[in-house]
């Protein structure tokens, strides 16, 4: 059992209680924030930047398989239904191969740019505003979660969408059995309550919620 508690929650700076069992399973301490229901890893137990990058380099997301393209289209299709081809978009956490942008370009959307803290760290993208921002399997990795969310929300136009894909904790489920915690780069675990907290905190509306996908619209 850890003998200390983090000073604050990375999402809301609220109080938290410890998930003791995670330390036993993965040599990491997870905490549960009682305010926003975010489960998160102690920030003093994160991988080094080099180790984190090596994990991402190992992923084969540079291969356009049918399955991965189908996965990405869960984010793309709602954008196609709502926005015109000239809509301005940002893919936050695009990775080494921005496949989502490639597919959307083929669909006719040619006004989308990328940002990735490791592979494409051009922070000038946040000087602009967008009609939609995608965050595909990235928020669970973010170290400074509140900082990045504020930067993302500020970059959304009124009526714009934030399209998020991430694993979602199920009410009452034993998350020690959840595959998501086996990845050492997964340091934030969200629930429906967490999404509702985010919507209230950032003046967003949850316009769509399904398995591992949530779409926020900026009011």
KOLTI-221619 format. One record per residue: residue number from 1; residue in one letter; x, y, z of N, C-alpha, C, O, CB in turn. Coordinates in pm, whole numbers, m for minus. Each point is the difference from the previous one (the first is absolute). Glycine has a CB too. Example, Ala and Ser with C-alpha at 12.3 -4.5 7.8 and 13.67 -1.06 7.14 Angstrom:
KOLTI-221619
PT     k   r       nX       nY       nZ      caX      caY      caZ       cX       cY       cZ       oX       oY       oZ      cbX      cbY      cbZ
PT     1   A     1319     m569      780      m89      119        0       90      120        0      104       m2       66     m293     m115       59
PT     2   S      154      222     m197       82      119        6      m77      109       73       51      111       17       67     m174     m232
This chain:
KOLTI-221619
PT     k   r       nX       nY       nZ      caX      caY      caZ       cX       cY       cZ       oX       oY       oZ      cbX      cbY      cbZ
PT     1   X       84     m120        0      m84      120        0       87      124        0       98        7       73     m280     m130       48
PT     2   X      147      220     m202       75      125       m5      m14       75      131     m104       m8       66       71       21     m316
PT     3   X      136       60      288       m3       73      127      m24      149      m21       23       79       91      130     m250        6
PT     4   X     m197      208     m215      m29      140      m27     m115        9      m99      m37      m98      m65      277      162      110
PT     5   X     m296       55      m55     m110       25      m92       39      118      m87       57       97       51     m230     m187      113
PT     6   X      145       87     m296       33      114      m86      m65      128       51     m103       m3       67      123     m153     m261
PT     7   X       41      268      161      m50      128       47     m133       37      m63      m81       67       63      315        4      m27
PT     8   X     m258     m114     m158     m123       39      m67      m34      m97     m112       84      m78      m46      m39      317      102
PT     9   X     m170     m233      m99      m46      m78     m115       46       71     m127      m10      122       m7     m191     m211      136
PT    10   X      250       17     m230       46       64     m124     m112       62      m83       27       74      m94      158     m235       94
PT    11   X     m312      130       34     m112       56      m74      m67      114       73      m36      101      m61        2     m323      m41
PT    12   X       15      209      233      m82      100       69       58       51      131      m62       84       65     m130     m192     m169
PT    13   X      309       60      144       63       40      125      m85      m36      122       12       63      105       99      122     m227
PT    14   X     m195     m286      108      m87      m41      110       67     m102       90      116      m35      m20     m311       80     m124
PT    15   X      121      m92      244       52     m100       92       m5     m138      m62      m71      m22      m99       m1      162      292
PT    16   X      147     m235     m135        4     m133      m59       22     m106      108       41       30      111       47       68     m324
PT    17   X     m117     m223      177       33     m113       84       84      m95      m82       m4        3     m123     m208       22      261
PT    18   X      287     m109      m72       95      m86      m71      m64     m130      m46      m78      m61       73      262      161       60
PT    19   X     m151     m142     m254      m28     m136      m46      122      m84       36       95       m6      m77     m247       85     m116
PT    20   X      152     m142      308      119      m68       49       42     m118      m88      119      m25      m19     m184       96      249
PT    21   X      m35     m143     m286       30     m126      m69       81       19     m127       68      m94      m43     m276        5      136
PT    22   X      203      204     m155       76       20     m123      149       m4       23       76      m45      m86     m263      180       m1
PT    23   X      230      m89      201      142       m3       29       51     m145        2      111      m28      m45     m133      242      178
PT    24   X      m59     m302      m82       38     m141        8        9      m60     m140       89      m80      m29     m198       62      255
PT    25   X       15       56     m314       m5      m60     m133      106       54      m95       61      m77      m75     m302       46      110
PT    26   X      264      160      m31       84       60     m104      109       92       54       58       77      m75     m253      m92      m74
PT    27   X      222        7      277      104       83       60      m26      148      m24       92       81       m9       70     m268      m24
PT    28   X     m289      220       24      m40      140      m15     m115       28       97      m81      m89       30      153       94     m276
PT    29   X      m79      116      294     m107       41       90     m106       77      m78       28      107      m54      133      m99      248
PT    30   X     m281      m62     m199     m114       70      m58      m81       65      111      m10      m53      111        3     m110     m304
PT    31   X      m49      278      162      m85       72       95     m134       31      m66       m7       16     m122      209       82      238
PT    32   X     m304      m89      m37     m133       34      m48      m40      135       57       m5       16      122      m59     m260     m142
PT    33   X       35      340      m66      m44      131       46     m148       m6       36      m83      m43      m81      257      158      m64
PT    34   X     m207      m74      265     m138       m5       46      m86      110      m62     m123       m5        6      204      m94      207
PT    35   X      m16      198     m274      m75      111      m60      m42      m31     m144     m115       23      m38      240      135      185
PT    36   X      m31     m209     m228      m27      m18     m143        1     m147      m44      m29      m29     m116      129      253       79
PT    37   X      m67     m314      126        1     m144      m27      111      m43      m95       m5     m110      m55     m238      111       94
PT    38   X      342       83      m59      116      m39      m81       91      m92       83       32       31      115      m44      186     m247
PT    39   X       52     m328       74      104      m83       59      131       37      m69        5       11     m122     m168     m202      177
PT    40   X      268      209       24      123       47      m61      121      m55       73       m6      m33      118     m111      241     m192
PT    41   X      228     m218        0      126      m49       54       72      115       70       m1      114      m45       17     m290     m137
PT    42   X       46      142      293       87       95       68      101       56     m100       73      m76      m64     m101      m48      285
PT    43   X       32      256     m235       86       62     m101      148      m19       28       83       28      m87     m262      138       51
PT    44   X      215     m213      153      140      m29       29       39     m141      m44      115      m41       18     m126      199      174
PT    45   X      m83     m231     m249       28     m137      m42      m15      m19     m151      m21     m112      m47      m57       36      270
PT    46   X       90      183     m298      m17       m9     m144      127      m51      m67      109        8       56     m276      178      m47
PT    47   X      151     m237     m130      115      m38      m80       83      121      m36      m51      112       m2      m76     m306      m89
PT    48   X      255      173       63       81      109      m52      m48       34     m141      m68      m81      m63      268        9      204
PT    49   X     m165      189     m190      m42       39     m135       52      m97     m105      m72      m34      m94       69      273      167
PT    50   X      126     m286      m56       58      m94      m97      m74     m134        3      m29      m58     m105      252      170      131
PT    51   X     m253     m160       95      m72     m127       10     m142       11      m55      m49      m92      m65      187       34      267
PT    52   X     m201      172     m176     m136       20      m52        1        2     m152      m84      m65      m64       24      195      271
PT    53   X      154      m57     m266        8        6     m145       29     m137      m60      m55      m34     m105      133      270      122
PT    54   X        6     m313       48       33     m134      m53     m124      m90       m2      m14      m84      m88      250      108      173
PT    55   X     m326       m6       14     m125      m77        0      m86       39     m119      m59      m86      m66       68       70      317
PT    56   X      m17      146     m279      m81       46     m113       61      m42     m133      m72      m35      m93       m5      229      230
PT    57   X      211     m190     m146       67      m42     m123      m26     m147      m30        0      m42     m116      176      215      156
PT    58   X     m198     m250       65      m23     m145      m16     m138      m29      m58      m20     m102      m66      174       61      259
PT    59   X     m251      132     m169     m135      m19      m53        4        4     m152       76       79      m58     m177       24      264
PT    60   X       23     m184     m271        0       m5     m146     m118       79      m58      m76      m49      m83      188     m176       93
PT    61   X     m125      349       37     m108       85      m50       34       66     m133      m77       81      m51        9      m41      285
PT    62   X      184      m74     m289       36       52     m132      m45      m94     m110       27       24     m118      169       93      220
PT    63   X     m264     m224      m65      m49      m97      m98     m151       18      m14      m74      m14       98      261     m151      m43
PT    64   X     m232      196     m174     m142       29      m21      m77     m130      m22      m27      m40     m113       84      264       14
PT    65   X      m90     m288      208      m78     m122       m7     m148       34       m8      m42      110       35      219     m235       94
PT    66   X     m255       28     m175     m145       19       m8      m58       24      139      m89       85       16       80     m232     m220
PT    67   X       58       74      302      m52       14      135       28      136       60      m87       59       65      116     m301      m37
PT    68   X       93      293      m48       36      129       57      m75      112      m72      m43       97       63      270     m186        0
PT    69   X     m242       77     m193      m76      101      m72     m146        2       47      m58      107       15      211     m134     m215
PT    70   X     m211      m90      222     m136       m8       51      m10       67      137      m98       68       29       62     m280     m157
PT    71   X      138      192      211        4       61      132        1      152      m12      m73       69       72      195     m269       18
PT    72   X      m39      254     m180       10      145      m17     m129       60      m56      m34      114       30      279     m140      m65
PT    73   X     m315      m50      m46     m122       53      m61     m111       21      103      m98       69      m28      159     m184     m185
PT    74   X      m48       59      330      m96       29      107        9      147       41      m99       59       42      115     m298       40
PT    75   X      103      297      m96       18      142       27      m32       84     m123      m55      110       11      229     m166      159
PT    76   X     m140        4     m286      m13       77     m124     m146       16      m43      m40      108      m41      265     m190      m28
PT    77   X     m303      m24       79     m138        4      m51      m86      108       65      m74       68      m72       95     m310       28
PT    78   X      m16      262      176      m79      109       59       43      139      m49      m83       91       m9       50     m234      209
PT    79   X      161      158     m231       48      127      m54      m56       20     m140      m43      110      m35      254     m126      174
PT    80   X     m209      m89     m220      m54        8     m135     m148       36        0      m47       72      m88      216     m240       15
PT    81   X     m242      117      172     m144       24        8      m32      145       37     m106       51      m37       74     m290      101
PT    82   X      121      305        8      m30      132       54       65      114      m77      m59      107      m15       35     m214      234
PT    83   X      147       85     m268       79      112      m52       20       m8     m151        3     m108      m59      111      119      280
PT    84   X      m99      106     m282       31       10     m143      147      m32      m22       79       m1       95     m262      174     m128
PT    85   X      219     m198      m93      137      m39      m32      101      108       34      117      m30       24     m208     m113     m204
PT    86   X       49      270      183       95      108       29       15       28      149       67       96       38     m124        2     m258
PT    87   X       m4     m181      305       13       18      145      146      m14       41       76      m79      m58     m310      m11       93
PT    88   X      272      167       64      139        1       47       14      m93      119      m74       11       98      105      226     m180
PT    89   X       66     m331       74       15      m99      105      142      m15       49       96       35      m68     m288     m151      m29
PT    90   X      203       62      218      129      m31       61       m5     m142       55      m94      m36       72      135      281      m15
PT    91   X       59     m325      m91       13     m133       56      102        7      113      120        5      m25     m180     m117     m196
PT    92   X       11      112      345       85       13      118       51     m139       39      m78      m92       23      m51      297       57
PT    93   X      263     m218      m74       59     m130       29        2      m89     m121      m38     m117        6      m38      137      226
PT    94   X      119       36     m343      m10      m69     m130       98     m115      m15      m20      m87      m86      m55      301      m10
PT    95   X      182     m218      177       97     m109       m9       97       18     m116       m2      103      m66     m167     m252      169
PT    96   X      253       49     m128      101       12     m105      m59       m7     m141       61       48      m95      100     m150      252
PT    97   X     m279       42     m169      m65      m14     m131     m144       44       16      m83      m77       48      236     m116     m118
PT    98   X     m186      317       29     m136       53       19     m100      m62      m97      m46       65      m94      146      149      175
PT    99   X     m132     m340      m57      m87      m73      m91     m141       58       m5      m64        0     m105      199     m204      151
PT   100   X     m183      254       67     m133       59        2       m9      117      m98      m99       13      m73       72      m82      313
PT   101   X      130      152     m242        2      112      m94        9      m50     m143      m65       55      m90      176       89      264
PT   102   X      m34     m247     m197       13      m57     m134     m136      m46      m53      m36       27     m114      271     m100      167
PT   103   X     m310        3       32     m131      m49      m42      m96      115      m24      m76       m1      m97      114     m210      228
PT   104   X      m36      310      m43      m90      114      m16       35       82     m123      m90       54      m66       59      m48      313
PT   105   X      159        5     m279       40       66     m124      m60      m71     m121      m47       64      m94      260       13      203
PT   106   X     m211     m209     m106      m57      m79     m110     m151       18       m9      m58      m11     m108      243     m155      135
PT   107   X     m248      195       88     m144       22        2      m38      139      m47     m118       27      m23      102     m189      210
PT   108   X      114      252     m202      m28      136      m47       30      109      101       m8      118      m34     m163     m218     m106
PT   109   X      205       63      265       38       99      101      149       30      m14       84      m85       30     m266        4      129
PT   110   X      215      201     m204      140       31      m26       51      117       84      101       62      m32     m132     m148     m198
PT   111   X      m41      116      338       38      112       85       22      m49      144      m51       59       95      m79      102     m243
PT   112   X      206     m269      161       26      m62      129      151       m4       23       76      m35      m89     m288     m103       74
PT   113   X      253      174      136      141       m5       35       18      m90      122      m97      m40       64      136      273     m159
PT   114   X       86     m264      126       29      m94      107       81       66      111       70      100      m20      m76     m287     m145
PT   115   X       m5      127      283       86       36      113       28     m127       80      m90      m79       27       m4      316      m17
PT   116   X      219     m255       26       37     m110       88      118       46       85       99       52      m52     m182     m228     m116
PT   117   X       73      156      298      102       50       92      137      m62      m26      103       60       32     m281      m26      137
PT   118   X      181     m154     m228      126      m69      m26       41       11     m147      114       33      m30     m166     m190      216
PT   119   X      m41      130     m277       35      m11     m142      m25      127      m82       57       16     m107     m109     m256      129
PT   120   X      m31      328       27      m33      122      m76      m32      113       98     m113       50        2       24     m189     m197
PT   121   X      189      181      276      m24       92      111       m3      147      m40       72       82       57       35     m248       87
PT   122   X     m191      200     m241      m10      138      m45     m112       70       77     m117       m8      m38      202      m56     m193
PT   123   X      m50      132      340     m103       58       87      m69      120      m63      m97       50       55      228     m129      140
PT   124   X      m82      126     m309      m66      113      m67     m140      m39      m49      m80       88      m31      305        0      m38
PT   125   X     m254     m217       63     m135      m42      m42     m105       53       97     m115       17      m39      211     m224      m68
PT   126   X      m58      233      231      m95       47      100      m23      151       m7      m73       56       81      143     m245       64
PT   127   X       m5      254     m242      m27      141      m25     m125       17      m87      m50      112      m17      295      m61       36
PT   128   X     m296     m161      m72     m116        2      m89     m121      m65       68       13      m60      107      140       54     m307
PT   129   X     m268       18      138     m120      m68       49      m52      m93     m108       30       16     m119      m87      180      269
PT   130   X      m24     m297     m107      m38     m108      m89     m148      m33       12      m63       26      102      295     m117      m86
PT   131   X     m284       32     m123     m139      m46        0      m13     m136       67     m106      m35       52       64      164     m262
PT   132   X      150     m205      209        3     m128       72      143      m34       36       95       35      m70     m302     m115      m51
PT   133   X      221       11      233      130      m52       43      m20     m146       37      m92      m34       74      169      263       11
PT   134   X        8     m314     m138       m5     m142       34      112      m33       99      109       56       m6     m209     m111     m221
PT   135   X       70      m37      318       99      m50       95      m20     m151        9      m74      m49       85       80      270       48
PT   136   X       60     m292     m221      m21     m144      m13      102      m77       84      119        0      m31     m211       34     m201
PT   137   X       45      m99      337       85      m80       87      122       80       46      113      m47      m12     m191     m161     m105
PT   138   X       53      328      170      112       84       44      m19       56      141       98       13       73      m60       45     m310
PT   139   X     m160      m26      278      m19       65      130       42      m90      116       37       49      106     m223       83     m205
PT   140   X      179     m262       78       43      m92      106      151        4       23       50      m51      101     m243      m95     m158
PT   141   X      267      208      m38      145        9        9       50      135       54      117       12       36     m106     m172     m226
PT   142   X      m97      260      197       43      138       22       43       24      144      m74      m30       94      m81      103     m276
PT   143   X      275      m18      199       55       27      132      m71      119       65      m57      m13      109      279      m78     m185
PT   144   X     m220      205        9      m64      121       53     m141       11      m59      m24       77      m93      250       41      119
PT   145   X     m315     m195       28     m132      m17      m60      m81      129        1      m54       38     m103       59     m276      175
PT   146   X      m15      305       41      m79      122        8       56      107      m94      m76       69      m68       16     m124      306
PT   147   X      191       69     m240       65       98      m88      m34      m26     m146      m37       93      m73      223      m70      239
PT   148   X     m174     m147     m209      m25      m33     m140     m148       16      m36      m32       48     m109      226     m207      115
PT   149   X     m283      121       85     m142       16      m29      m38      147      m12      m78       37      m87       31     m251      207
PT   150   X      102      298      m34      m28      143      m10       48       55     m134      m66       84      m61       83      m63      311
PT   151   X       99      m68     m293       55       46     m127      m86      m47     m117      m22       74      m96      253      m77      196
PT   152   X     m279     m119      m91      m87      m54     m105     m133       76       m5      m42       44     m107      149     m270      134
PT   153   X     m172      242       87     m131       66        5       10      143      m49      m89       47      m72       22     m193      263
PT   154   X      172      215     m155       20      138      m45       11        6     m152      m36      101      m61      151      m47      277
PT   155   X      m67     m160     m277       22       m3     m145     m124      m43      m78        5       m8     m123      233      m42      167
PT   156   X     m348       22       25     m125      m37      m67      m86      123      m25      m16       84       88       24     m310       21
PT   157   X      m63      237     m228     m100      102      m27     m128      m34       75      m21     m115       38      121      162     m265
PT   158   X     m186       52      248     m132      m27       57      m76      m92      m95       m7       26     m120        4      198      241
PT   159   X      m54     m330      m68      m70      m97      m83       90     m109      m56      m47      m93      m66     m110      271       10
PT   160   X      288     m167       83       96      m99      m49       m7     m127       83      m53        0      112      202      184     m194
PT   161   X      m95     m292       27       m1     m130       67      140      m43       43       98       22      m72     m299      m85      m63
PT   162   X      207        2      252      119      m71       45      m36     m148       m2      m85      m45       78      168      240       67
PT   163   X      m18     m270     m233      m32     m142      m20      109      m83       67      115        1      m43     m235       47     m178
PT   164   X       82     m119      325       96      m71       85      m24     m151       m6     m112      m46       17      128      246      134
PT   165   X       90     m274     m175       m4     m145       14       95      m40      112      119       31       m4     m174      m62     m242
PT   166   X        2      m37      345       81      m49      111      m78     m110       72     m122       m9      m14      238      235       42
PT   167   X      m46     m309       47      m68     m101       78      m85       65      109       34      107       51      151     m268      m99
PT   168   X     m295       96       83      m93       56       98      m23     m102      112      m38     m114      m25      m74      254     m154
PT   169   X      135      m97      303      m27      m86      116     m150      m25       10      m81       92      m13      285       m2      134
PT   170   X     m240     m214      m97     m141      m35       14      m40       m1      147       76      m49       84      m63      m87     m296
PT   171   X     m130      189      246      m44        5      139       m2     m138       64      m58      m95      m53      m78      295       m2
PT   172   X      199     m210      169       m1     m125       74       96     m106      m50       12     m106       62     m243      157      m13
PT   173   X      298      m25     m159       91     m100      m56      132       m4       77       42      102       56     m147      m69     m282
PT   174   X      168     m147      230      131      m15       62      106       40     m101       34      m78      m90     m119     m108      241
PT   175   X      138      304     m137       93       48     m103      136      m66       10       84       19      m89     m204      197       89
PT   176   X      145     m294      105      125      m75        3        2     m106     m110      107      m50      m36      m90       89      283
PT   177   X     m133      m72     m300       m9     m100     m108      m10       67     m138      m15      m69     m101      m97      m89      261
PT   178   X      121      288     m164      m15       76     m123      133        5      m74      102       35       60     m287      101       43
PT   179   X      185     m170     m231      125       m3      m78       67      136       m7      121        9      m20     m216     m195     m113
PT   180   X       17      291      150       53      135      m15      110       31      100       89       79      m30     m310       m9      m56
PT   181   X      218     m130      205      101       33      100      130      m76      m20       96       22       73     m280       26       86
PT   182   X      188     m138     m258      122      m75      m27       99       80      m84      114      m42      m18     m246     m168       33
PT   183   X       89      323      m68       88       86      m79       59      105       93      m73       81       57      m64     m120     m270
PT   184   X      269       40      228       65       92       92       m9      146      m44       31       89       79      122     m273      m18
PT   185   X     m194      209     m185      m17      138      m45     m142       51       26      m27      118      m21      200     m157     m154
PT   186   X     m263      m48      222     m136       41       35        1       49      145       11      m80       93     m114      m86     m257
PT   187   X       92      295      182       13       59      133     m127       73       45       m7       46      114      251      m23     m156
PT   188   X     m344      m11      m46     m129       60       34     m112      m94      m45       m2      m44     m115       98      279       93
PT   189   X     m187     m267      112     m113      m87      m32     m129       75       26      m24       48      111      159     m256      m55
PT   190   X     m219      217     m159     m121       83        4     m125      m86       21       m2     m119      m31      115      286     m119
PT   191   X     m216     m103      202     m132      m63       14     m105       96      m55       32      113      m37       43     m245      242
PT   192   X     m199       86     m211     m108       89      m41       m8      120       94      m21      112      m45     m106     m308      m50
PT   193   X      144      173      224       m1      110       96      112      100      m29      m19      121       16      m80     m275      155
PT   194   X      215      104     m212      111       88      m36      m37       87     m120       26      120        0      137     m289       89
PT   195   X     m225      109     m190      m41       77     m118     m103      106       37        5      113      m50       41     m313      m95
PT   196   X     m139      164      232     m101       97       44       65      115       76      m40      115      m15     m130     m299       27
PT   197   X      270      151       69       75      104       71       70       93     m100       m4      122       16       37     m278      180
PT   198   X       30       97     m297       70       80     m101      m96       91      m74       31      116      m25      138     m298       m1
PT   199   X     m287      131       m8     m100       80      m71      m41      122       84      m10      111      m53      m73     m317      m65
PT   200   X       61      184      246      m40      110       87      116       99       21      m21      121       m4     m143     m273      118
PT   201   X      282      101      m93      117       83       27       35       90     m118       37      116       19       47     m293      134
PT   202   X      m97      123     m275       44       73     m118     m115       52      m86       22       40     m114      180     m179      117
PT   203   X     m323      140       51     m118       50      m72      m18      m70     m134      m11       62     m105       40      160      217
PT   204   X      m31     m354     m103      m20      m84     m117     m131      m76       14      m57       m9      109      306      m13     m141
PT   205   X     m295      m31      m79     m117      m87       m1       44     m135      m56       65       m6     m103     m225      203       75
PT   206   X      123     m304       96       28     m133      m54     m106      m31     m106     m116      m25       34      223      m54      185
PT   207   X      m67       79     m344      m96      m20     m109       m6     m145      m46      m94      m41      m68      136      275       m2
PT   208   X       59     m312      108        0     m142      m36       87      m76       98      109       44       35     m147       11     m278
PT   209   X      m11     m170      286       77      m85       92      m31     m145      m32     m115      m43       11      113      221      169
PT   210   X      103     m252     m219      m13     m142      m23      130      m65       43       88       67       53     m250      m34     m244
PT   211   X      175     m161      170      117      m71       48      129       63      m46       27        7     m120     m162     m214      122
PT   212   X      217      254       94      132       57      m26       m2      124      m90      103       37      m56      m13     m266       83
PT   213   X     m206      295      m41       m8      119      m83      m93      102       65     m113      m33       37      157     m104     m245
PT   214   X        3      260      222      m84      108       50       27      123      m85      114       32      m33     m113     m127      270
PT   215   X     m110      165     m271       11      124      m77      m55      113       86     m116       m3       43       95     m121     m267
PT   216   X      105      223      248      m38      121       72      m22      111     m102       76       13      m96       54      m84      302
PT   217   X     m234      152     m186      m22      117      m83       17      124       88      m51        6      112     m109     m133     m267
PT   218   X      232      225      103       27      122       79     m119       93       m9      m47       34     m109      293      m55       68
PT   219   X     m295       62      156     m116       89        6       40      144      m32      m84       90        0      m23     m241      171
